């Protein structure tokens, strides 16, 4: 077992899920940018942020607040997150 495997084995499931979700959000932002022919600089201008801040966001290295995700969604005109609502029972 190498060092990575030892660390991974000690990593709590909640931390693994958090990292996975952060990367999923970053991937979704990147996909929307590409789909719309936009650059990280375009998003930075739209949100009045620095390009380096946007770079952190799309690398998955930043834990985005829900409020920030909403601002990104508004700037891109696309949903990043989708929440499944429970079905009403009769």
C-alpha positions in Angstrom: 0.0 0.0 0.0 1.5 3.3 -1.0 1.2 6.7 0.8 -1.8 7.7 -1.3 -3.7 4.6 -0.5 -3.0 5.0 3.2 -4.2 8.5 3.2 -7.3 7.6 1.2 -8.1 4.8 3.6 -8.1 7.3 6.5 -10.1 9.9 4.7 -13.7 10.2 6.1 -16.5 9.4 3.7 -17.9 12.9 4.3 -14.7 14.5 3.1 -14.6 12.3 0.0 -18.1 13.3 -0.8 -17.3 17.0 -0.3 -14.3 16.8 -2.6 -16.3 14.9 -5.2 -19.2 17.5 -5.2 -16.7 20.4 -5.4 -15.1 18.8 -8.4 -18.6 18.1 -10.0 -19.5 21.8 -9.6 -16.2 22.9 -11.1 -16.7 20.5 -14.0 -20.2 21.8 -14.6 -19.0 25.4 -14.6 -16.3 24.5 -17.1 -18.7 22.7 -19.3 -21.1 25.6 -19.4 -18.3 28.0 -20.2 -17.2 25.8 -23.1 -20.7 25.3 -24.3 -21.3 29.1 -24.4 -17.9 29.8 -25.9 -16.9 31.8 -22.8 -13.6 32.1 -21.0 -12.8 32.3 -17.3 -12.0 35.9 -18.0 -15.5 36.5 -19.4 -17.0 35.0 -16.2 -14.6 37.1 -14.0 -15.8 40.3 -15.8 -19.5 39.3 -15.4 -19.0 38.7 -11.7 -16.6 41.5 -11.0 -14.0 39.0 -9.8 -10.4 38.5 -10.6 -9.4 35.8 -13.1 -7.4 34.1 -10.4 -10.5 33.8 -8.2 -12.4 32.2 -11.1 -9.5 29.9 -11.8 -9.7 28.6 -8.2 -13.5 28.1 -8.6 -13.2 26.1 -11.8 -10.3 24.0 -10.5 -12.5 22.6 -7.7 -10.0 23.9 -5.1 -12.5 26.3 -3.6 -15.6 25.4 -1.5 -18.2 27.6 -3.1 -21.0 29.0 -1.0 -24.5 28.4 -2.4 -24.9 32.2 -2.7 -21.8 32.3 -5.0 -23.2 29.3 -7.1 -26.4 31.2 -7.6 -24.5 34.3 -8.8 -22.5 32.1 -11.2 -25.8 30.5 -12.5 -27.2 33.9 -13.1 -24.1 35.1 -15.0 -24.1 32.0 -17.1 -27.9 31.7 -17.6 -27.7 28.0 -16.7 -28.3 25.8 -13.6 -25.2 24.4 -12.0 -27.0 22.5 -9.2 -30.3 20.7 -9.4 -32.1 19.6 -6.2 -34.6 16.8 -6.5 -37.8 17.7 -4.6 -39.8 15.0 -2.9 -42.9 13.9 -4.6 -46.2 14.8 -3.0 -48.1 11.8 -1.7 -51.8 11.5 -2.2 
